């Protein structure tokens, strides 16, 4: 059975954390665990399909954490942090639910289509943490969803190099370097956007889960050689009125496909797990 992390009146215990994925996001979260979050949580283990990448991170962390496989890591920790990819995040969710371990998911696109598993997690008391990522306005969307939501629209503007390698470009024969002016690359729903741009529009998956679902969440992706930031514009219409947010993100220095705010959002979510005071919806 899953053991509670805290009692009604007692102090919250220090959760053991395990990180799956030792790339840009996982590495920054790991460093934060030993610095900003030191004393509040215990970073127990890391994991990556690339053993050399995991070993490099272990060395950066001073050799203080173990390198384990996915199953071994899940067994040893209280909270699993997925920072790998949408290809595997759904599988990690399934394993975490089976083991009744809490899970923080960064590759949210991998959860789309697995809604029954999300319900199973809730039934088992498994806590699933989904950071807001690189957008603002999730609090407003959650509040609006208590009433009636008519539409959720996301317009994402990314530099050319931030879209490089997306399956959609290959499918449509689009040479990203040949684009010389502002161009609409994609218009459709979040379900298709997540499929064709798995490393670029995790924010659309977050919006989908918090709002109308992936098939009814509208997505537009725009690029230009003049863009230097990842910009996300969200418009929500419903019985509450109209909510509009614009977030201009600085790309991560290590990976232009990742916004720096997405990493900070994950760290803030982990920090929130350890606190009894929560601000915002």
N, C-alpha and C positions, 0 to 999 in steps of 0.2 A: 504494500500500500504506500501511497505517496505521503511523506511526512510533511507537516506544515512548516513553513519557514519562520513563523513567529506565533506567539500566543496572544491572547487578547490584551493582556496587561504587561507581558514580559518584553524584553528587548528582542529586536530582530536578529536572528543568528546570521553569521557571516557565510554567505553562499559560496560554494565552490564553483568556479567558472571553467568551462572548456571551450576553446575556439576551434572551429572547423574552417580551414581556409587561412593560409598564411600570406596572402597577397597584400595589396595596399591597405584595404579596410581591416582585415584581420590583424595585421601587424600594428596598425595604429591603435586598435582597441586593446591589444595585448600590452602595449607600452603604457596606455592609460590605466590599465589594471594595476600595474606596478608603481605608477606615479600618482595620478590624481585620485584614483580609487583605492590606493593602498590603505589597508586597515579596515576597509568596508567590505571588500570581497577578497577571495583567494583564487588567483589564477592557478589552476591545477594542471592543465594539459592543453596541448595544441595538436593539430592534425592537418595534414595536407597530402594530396595525392602525389605531389612532388616532394620527396623526402629531403632533397637538398634545400629546398625553400624552407621547409620546417626546421631543418638543422641550422640554417642561417638565422632564422628568427630566434631559435632557442639560444644561440650564441649571443645575439643582441640583448636578450633578456638576462644574460649572465648565467645561463644554464640552470635557471631556477624552476623551470617547468618541464614536465615529461612530454615526450612525443609518443602519441598512441594512435591506434586505428580508430575509426569512427565508433565501432561498437564498444571498444575498451574505454574510450573517452566518455561516451554517454553513461556508461556504468559508473564511472568514478566521480561525476560531477552532479551538482544540483541544477545548474542552468547551462544549457548548451547554447553557444553563439554560432550561428551559421553565417559565414562570410565567404562562401565558396562560389557558387553559381546557381542560376535558376535550374540548371540541368539536374542538380542533386538536392536542392533545398526541400523538394517534396518528399524525397526518400528519407531525408534527415528528420522531417516532421513525423513521418510514419514511425521511424525508430524511436523518436522521443516520446511519442504518444504511447507506444507499446511498453516502453520502460517507465512511463509516467514521470518524465523529466520535463521541467520547464524549458522553453526554447525562445530565443531571440532570433528573428529571421531578417536578414538583410536582402537576400535575393527573393523578394516578395512575388515576383512573377511566377516562380515555381509553385506557388500555392493556388494560383488560379486554376479552377477545375477540380480542386480537391476540397471543396466546401464540406462534403460529408465527413472528411477527416477532421476538419476544424470543429465540427459539432461533437465528434467523438472525443476530441481533446477537452472540450468544455465539460462533457459528461464525466470524464475521468478526473477533472480538477486540475488538468495540466494548464499552466499559465503560458499563453503565447504572446510574446511581445513583438510588436511591429512598429519600429520607429517611424516618425514622420518623414525621415529622409531629407531629400533636397528641396522640399516644398513647405510652405506655410499654408495654413487654412484647414488642416485636418480637424482641429478642434471645432471650427465653425461647421464643417460638413457633418461631424458626429452630432452636433446639436441640431442642425437642420434636419437630420434624418429622423429625429423624433417626430417631426411633422411630416410634410409632404415635399419631396424633392422632384422637380420637373426635369432638370437637366444638370449634368456635370460635364464641363468642357475643359480640356487641358491643351494648351499650346506650348510646345517645347521648342526652344531655339538653342541650337548647339553649333559649336565650331565644326568645321569640316573634319578635323582629326578626331573629334569626339564621336563621330559616326562611322569612322573607318572600320571595316570588317563586319558590318551588320549584314546578316543574311539577305535582307531585303534588297540591298544594293546589288548583290550578285544576281539575285533572282530577276531583277528588273534591268540588269545590264547598265547600271549607273556608275560611271567613273567619278568618284568623289572629288578628285583633284581637278576635274574638268569644269567644275562649277565655278562661275565667275561672279555671280550676283546672288542676292537673296532668293532662295528657291524653296518651295513647299515640296518636301520629299515624300510625305505620307499624310493621308487623311483617312480616318476610319475609326473603328472602335478599339477599346483597350485590349480586347482579346487578341485581335490581329496585331496590334502594335507590340504587345509583349512577345508574340510569336516571332515577329520579324526583326525586332530590335531588343533582344534579351538582355543586353548590357547597357541599354540607354534609357529605358522608360519604366524603371521600377516604380517611379512615382505614380504612374497610371494604375499599377496594381494596388497600391496603397489606397488611392482614391476609389477604386472599384470595390474593395473590401469594406470601406467605410461608407460607401454610398449606394449606387444603383446596380452594381455588378459590372463585370468586364464587357458584356455585350451592349450595355446602354451608356457606358462612359465614353465620351467622344474625345478623340486624340488627333492632334495636328502637329506634325514635326517639320520644322523649318531650319534651314542651314544657310550659311553665307561665309565667304572668305573673310568678311569683316568682323564676324563674331569672335569675341575673346572669352565670353562667359557662357555658362549653361543657364539659360533663363526659362523659368516655368511660370506660365500665366494660368491661373485657375479661375473659372467662373462657375458659380453654383447658383441656380435659380430654384425657388420653391416657395412654399407658403410663408416662410420667414422673411422673404425678400430676395435680394441679390447680394452675393458675396463675391468679391473679386480680390485676388491676391497676385502679386508679382514678386518672384524671388530671383534675384540675380546672383548666381552662384559662381564662386571662383573655383575652377577645376583643381582637383588634387594635383600637386606638383609631380607625384609619382605615377599617376594614371589619369589622363585627360578625360576618360570616360566616366570618371567618378567625381562628383562634386564634394568639395571639402566639407560642406554642411552635412552631407549624408553621414560622414564619419563622425562628426561632432554629435549628430543626432543619436547615433548608436551609443556613444559614450554617455550622453545625457540620459538615455533610456536605462542603461545599466545602473547609473547613479541613482535614478529614481526608484529602482527596485529595492535599494537599501534604505530608503527614506520613508517615514510615516506621513510626511506632509507632501501633498501633491497639489500643484498649482495648475489651473486650467482644466478643461473638460477631459 
